[in-house]
Amino acid sequence: MTVKFNVVERGNPSNREAPKKFYASVVSTGRKTLRQMAGRISEISTVSPADTVAVIEAFLMTIPQELAEGNVVELGDFGNFWLKANSEGSDTAEDVRAGNITNLLPRFNPGKEFKKILATVEFEKGGLVNNEED
């Protein structure tokens, strides 16, 4: 499996005076829809594309619900989902309230099989991209 990357020049956001550096930036080569993924799954299983879509849709609905109940969602060798909160600090433990939480984000930690696949990825260099964000 080959992943393409472009070269992007970026400045240091914490030091605008520092010289810019060049970085590798992964390039997406396309997108896959839920329906396309269901078709691919049905080719390697005994489940029809329609049944696969139904199961995936139900699965995708239940993950956020389980996270909202405070659970870690363990998906075996695929990996785990959990919630991470950002919060404002308080001077004492007693002063910490739910209102201190400023952001709630889902996090994913890849499992063994997921990491094994990623370890096989090879990279192919593309061109230099003019980055005007800085």
ROFIKE-451608 format. One record per residue: y, z, x of N, C-alpha, C in turn. Coordinates in Angstrom, 3 decimals, always signed. Example, Ala and Ser with C-alpha at 12.3 -4.5 7.8 and 13.67 -1.06 7.14 Angstrom:
// residues 2
-5.690  +7.800  +13.190  -4.500  +7.800  +12.300  -3.300  +7.800  +13.200
-2.250  +7.080  +12.850  -1.060  +7.140  +13.670  +0.030  +7.870  +12.900
//
This chain:
// residues 134
-1.179  +0.000  +0.840  +0.000  +0.000  +0.000  +1.239  +0.000  +0.882
+2.188  -0.861  +0.531  +3.402  -0.986  +1.326  +4.623  -0.687  +0.471
+5.495  +0.153  +0.994  +6.759  +0.475  +0.350  +7.869  -0.109  +1.215
+8.766  -0.832  +0.579  +9.882  -1.427  +1.315  +11.037  -0.433  +1.392
+11.808  -0.562  +2.485  +13.012  +0.247  +2.607  +14.127  -0.598  +3.201
+15.330  -0.251  +2.821  +16.512  -0.867  +3.392  +17.180  +0.134  +4.313
+18.095  -0.346  +5.119  +18.872  +0.506  +6.010  +20.247  +0.684  +5.372
+20.674  +1.953  +5.253  +21.936  +2.270  +4.610  +22.772  +3.115  +5.561
+24.052  +2.766  +5.701  +24.973  +3.548  +6.521  +25.653  +4.576  +5.632
+25.606  +5.842  +6.057  +26.199  +6.920  +5.268  +26.979  +7.851  +6.172
+28.044  +8.378  +5.598  +28.834  +9.384  +6.290  +28.291  +10.769  +6.000
+28.768  +11.744  +6.742  +28.389  +13.141  +6.551  +29.333  +13.740  +5.513
+28.850  +14.095  +4.309  +29.755  +14.596  +3.264  +30.415  +15.925  +3.627
+29.821  +16.699  +4.514  +30.434  +17.974  +4.889  +31.391  +17.832  +6.070
+31.371  +16.641  +6.724  +32.283  +16.396  +7.841  +32.667  +14.914  +7.817
+33.727  +14.600  +7.122  +34.170  +13.209  +6.962  +34.559  +12.558  +8.289
+34.874  +13.378  +9.292  +35.289  +12.851  +10.592  +34.101  +12.479  +11.471
+32.919  +12.975  +11.138  +31.729  +12.684  +11.945  +31.392  +11.203  +11.838
+30.846  +10.630  +12.897  +30.475  +9.218  +12.825  +29.374  +8.990  +11.788
+29.436  +7.843  +11.140  +28.410  +7.503  +10.160  +27.097  +7.232  +10.886
+25.992  +7.438  +10.156  +24.663  +7.179  +10.699  +23.924  +6.244  +9.744
+22.840  +5.689  +10.251  +22.021  +4.777  +9.461  +20.740  +5.477  +9.028
+20.362  +5.267  +7.772  +19.195  +5.936  +7.196  +18.306  +4.927  +6.482
+17.029  +5.243  +6.416  +16.092  +4.455  +5.618  +16.240  +4.876  +4.157
+16.246  +3.905  +3.262  +16.362  +4.163  +1.833  +15.291  +3.348  +1.106
+14.372  +4.026  +0.446  +13.258  +3.369  -0.234  +13.791  +2.465  -1.344
+13.209  +1.276  -1.454  +13.596  +0.284  -2.450  +12.499  +0.191  -3.501
+12.876  +0.333  -4.755  +11.921  +0.113  -5.841  +11.680  -1.366  -5.981
+10.434  -1.739  -6.194  +10.105  -3.150  -6.347  +9.905  -3.531  -7.803
+10.036  -2.571  -8.694  +9.876  -2.850  -10.113  +9.712  -1.569  -10.894
+9.431  -1.735  -12.157  +9.208  -0.602  -13.051  +7.939  -0.860  -13.850
+7.285  +0.201  -14.246  +6.114  +0.096  -15.112  +6.392  +0.907  -16.367
+6.170  +0.291  -17.514  +6.374  +0.978  -18.783  +5.142  +1.801  -19.126
+5.303  +2.667  -20.094  +4.181  +3.466  -20.588  +3.060  +2.551  -21.063
+3.419  +1.508  -21.765  +2.419  +0.568  -22.284  +1.674  -0.124  -21.141
+2.393  -0.518  -20.087  +1.741  -1.157  -18.938  +0.799  -0.186  -18.232
+1.226  +1.062  -18.094  +0.366  +2.057  -17.461  -0.874  +2.316  -18.313
-0.702  +2.352  -19.628  -1.847  +2.547  -20.522  -2.824  +1.386  -20.394
-2.307  +0.178  -20.267  -3.178  -0.979  -20.076  -3.965  -0.879  -18.784
-3.308  -0.426  -17.743  -3.997  -0.274  -16.452  -5.075  +0.809  -16.533
-4.758  +1.911  -17.197  -5.736  +2.992  -17.362  -6.925  +2.506  -18.175
-6.665  +1.722  -19.224  -7.771  +1.247  -20.072  -8.699  +0.308  -19.317
-8.174  -0.362  -18.295  -9.016  -1.258  -17.490  -10.025  -0.501  -16.635
-9.731  +0.741  -16.305  -10.627  +1.520  -15.443  -11.306  +2.654  -16.196
-11.225  +2.620  -17.529  -11.855  +3.662  -18.329  -12.458  +3.037  -19.580
-12.986  +3.879  -20.436  -13.559  +3.401  -21.694  -12.603  +3.619  -22.855
-11.350  +3.957  -22.562  -10.360  +4.260  -23.598  -9.492  +3.029  -23.837
-9.209  +2.750  -25.101  -8.378  +1.592  -25.440  -6.926  +1.858  -25.029
-6.146  +0.785  -24.854  -4.729  +0.981  -24.535  -3.992  +1.820  -25.586
-4.277  +1.585  -26.868  -3.605  +2.336  -27.935  -3.949  +3.821  -27.867
-5.215  +4.137  -27.647  -5.616  +5.542  -27.528  -5.002  +6.174  -26.289
-4.919  +5.406  -25.210  -4.332  +5.914  -23.971  -2.863  +6.243  -24.187
-2.118  +5.347  -24.854  -0.705  +5.600  -25.133  -0.560  +6.875  -25.960
-1.401  +7.032  -26.971  -1.317  +8.221  -27.826  -1.544  +9.500  -27.027
-2.530  +9.494  -26.153  -2.831  +10.678  -25.351  -1.706  +10.954  -24.354
-1.210  +9.911  -23.707  -0.123  +10.109  -22.743  +1.123  +10.639  -23.448
+1.464  +10.074  -24.605  +2.627  +10.560  -25.363  +2.475  +12.036  -25.715
+1.298  +12.430  -26.166  +1.061  +13.839  -26.500  +1.155  +14.710  -25.258
+0.613  +14.227  -24.163  +0.649  +14.936  -22.893  +2.092  +15.137  -22.426
+2.889  +14.066  -22.519  +4.285  +14.145  -22.090  +5.114  +15.064  -22.986
+4.725  +15.209  -24.239  +5.411  +16.151  -25.130  +5.049  +17.588  -24.805
+3.802  +17.817  -24.411  +3.360  +19.200  -24.204  +3.821  +19.788  -22.881
+4.024  +18.968  -21.857  +4.453  +19.507  -20.560  +5.785  +20.261  -20.681
+6.847  +19.652  -21.238  +8.094  +20.409  -21.358  +7.961  +21.646  -22.248
+7.133  +21.553  -23.281  +6.933  +22.708  -24.154  +6.289  +23.864  -23.387
+5.287  +23.563  -22.584  +4.626  +24.603  -21.792  +5.577  +25.197  -20.758
+6.382  +24.341  -20.133  +7.366  +24.831  -19.168  +8.385  +25.740  -19.860
+8.816  +25.352  -21.066  +9.780  +26.151  -21.821  +9.213  +27.500  -22.230
+7.894  +27.616  -22.286  +7.253  +28.901  -22.583  +7.033  +29.723  -21.319
+7.489  +29.206  -20.176  +7.383  +29.943  -18.928  +6.104  +29.688  -18.149
+5.329  +28.704  -18.548  +4.062  +28.420  -17.877  +4.242  +27.416  -16.740
+3.415  +27.542  -15.729  +3.248  +26.514  -14.713  +2.186  +25.577  -15.258
+2.444  +24.277  -15.210  +1.471  +23.305  -15.694  +0.703  +22.782  -14.484
-0.570  +23.153  -14.409  -1.437  +22.762  -13.298  -2.249  +21.538  -13.696
-2.102  +20.483  -12.909  -2.794  +19.230  -13.203  -3.798  +18.888  -12.109
-4.514  +19.893  -11.654  -5.563  +19.693  -10.667  -5.044  +19.065  -9.394
-5.776  +18.074  -8.889  -5.402  +17.413  -7.640  -4.145  +16.559  -7.765
-3.671  +16.335  -8.998  -2.423  +15.592  -9.169  -1.245  +16.439  -8.726
-1.207  +17.701  -9.144  -0.126  +18.594  -8.742  +0.272  +19.542  -9.852
+1.364  +20.261  -9.625  +1.839  +21.289  -10.560  +3.306  +21.072  -10.904
+3.647  +21.376  -12.156  +5.037  +21.402  -12.611  +5.424  +22.849  -12.870
+6.673  +23.205  -12.566  +7.209  +24.512  -12.892  +8.718  +24.383  -13.040
+9.357  +25.438  -13.515  +10.806  +25.426  -13.669  +11.475  +26.190  -12.546
+12.631  +25.706  -12.127  +13.452  +26.369  -11.119  +14.828  +26.559  -11.729
+15.367  +27.751  -11.577  +16.688  +28.041  -12.111  +17.683  +28.223  -10.972
+18.870  +27.682  -11.150  +19.998  +27.983  -10.273  +20.847  +29.009  -11.010
+21.385  +29.963  -10.272  +22.185  +30.977  -10.942  +23.332  +31.448  -10.061
+24.318  +32.029  -10.704  +25.441  +32.637  -10.008  +25.030  +34.042  -9.588
+25.494  +34.466  -8.424  +25.154  +35.789  -7.925  +25.985  +36.883  -8.573
+25.439  +38.078  -8.588  +26.137  +39.268  -9.075  +26.097  +40.330  -7.987
+27.028  +41.267  -8.052  +27.103  +42.326  -7.041  +25.967  +43.324  -7.150
+25.453  +43.539  -8.366  +24.353  +44.486  -8.542  +23.266  +43.861  -9.404
+22.057  +44.402  -9.296  +20.939  +43.907  -10.098  +21.215  +44.098  -11.585
+21.894  +45.187  -11.932  +22.189  +45.476  -13.335  +23.141  +44.456  -13.950
+23.949  +43.808  -13.117  +24.926  +42.840  -13.618  +24.331  +41.459  -13.885
+23.097  +41.232  -13.447  +22.480  +39.918  -13.646  +22.056  +39.775  -15.104
+22.506  +38.696  -15.726  +22.203  +38.402  -17.126  +21.725  +36.956  -17.237
+21.215  +36.608  -18.388  +20.784  +35.228  -18.638  +21.949  +34.262  -18.445
+23.155  +34.713  -18.725  +24.337  +33.874  -18.559  +24.606  +33.489  -17.111
+23.977  +34.182  -16.160  +24.133  +33.827  -14.747  +23.427  +32.507  -14.423
+22.453  +32.140  -15.245  +21.696  +30.911  -14.988  +22.583  +29.728  -15.323
+22.799  +28.877  -14.325  +23.703  +27.736  -14.474  +22.979  +26.412  -14.667
+21.725  +26.356  -14.261  +20.999  +25.094  -14.335  +19.505  +25.376  -14.323
+18.772  +24.642  -15.112  +17.326  +24.772  -15.167  +16.726  +23.406  -14.885
+15.880  +23.332  -13.853  +15.325  +22.053  -13.425  +13.813  +22.083  -13.350
+13.151  +21.008  -13.805  +11.712  +20.924  -13.598  +11.431  +20.561  -12.144
+10.390  +21.115  -11.599  +9.982  +20.831  -10.217  +8.530  +20.394  -10.229
+8.171  +19.590  -9.230  +6.808  +19.087  -9.105  +6.346  +19.262  -7.671
+5.145  +19.786  -7.517  +4.523  +19.910  -6.205  +3.247  +19.078  -6.236
+3.182  +17.998  -5.451  +1.999  +17.149  -5.493  +0.753  +17.874  -5.008
-0.366  +17.541  -5.612  -1.657  +18.109  -5.230  -2.325  +17.300  -4.134
-3.545  +17.712  -3.819  -4.290  +17.139  -2.704  -4.487  +15.630  -2.819
-4.960  +15.155  -3.951  -5.216  +13.719  -4.115  -3.926  +12.915  -4.103
-2.881  +13.453  -4.721  -1.579  +12.794  -4.739  -1.080  +12.627  -3.302
-1.145  +13.694  -2.512  -0.703  +13.647  -1.116  -1.556  +12.688  -0.292
-2.850  +12.625  -0.619  -3.755  +11.737  +0.113  -3.350  +10.276  -0.080
-2.988  +9.917  -1.301  -2.537  +8.549  -1.577  -1.224  +8.275  -0.848
-0.284  +9.216  -0.917  +1.007  +9.018  -0.259  +0.858  +8.882  +1.257
-0.144  +9.530  +1.810  -0.369  +9.454  +3.252  -0.805  +8.057  +3.692
-1.266  +7.233  +2.756  -1.712  +5.880  +3.110  -0.589  +4.846  +3.018
+0.575  +5.258  +2.538  +1.686  +4.324  +2.362  +2.188  +3.848  +3.721
+2.372  +2.543  +3.815  +2.989  +1.954  +4.998  +4.366  +1.468  +4.587
+5.262  +1.332  +5.554  +6.635  +0.956  +5.262  +6.976  -0.393  +5.864
+7.791  -1.145  +5.136  +8.242  -2.453  +5.580  +9.763  -2.464  +5.522
+10.389  -2.751  +6.649  +11.843  -2.719  +6.735  +12.455  -3.948  +6.088
+13.479  -3.698  +5.265  +14.252  -4.770  +4.666  +15.527  -4.956  +5.464
+16.618  -5.189  +4.778  +17.869  -5.456  +5.466  +18.823  -4.270  +5.435
+20.010  -4.501  +5.964  +21.095  -3.525  +5.972  +21.838  -3.644  +4.664
+22.043  -2.513  +3.998  +22.761  -2.501  +2.732  +24.144  -1.925  +2.974
+25.159  -2.606  +2.490  +26.526  -2.110  +2.601  +26.706  -1.020  +1.562
+26.945  +0.202  +2.019  +27.041  +1.354  +1.126  +28.493  +1.764  +1.021
+29.083  +1.562  -0.152  +30.507  +1.873  -0.366  +30.708  +3.236  -0.993
+29.666  +4.089  -1.093  +29.774  +5.409  -1.735  +30.651  +6.354  -0.942
+30.702  +6.182  +0.383  +31.373  +7.142  +1.235  +32.829  +6.988  +1.141
//
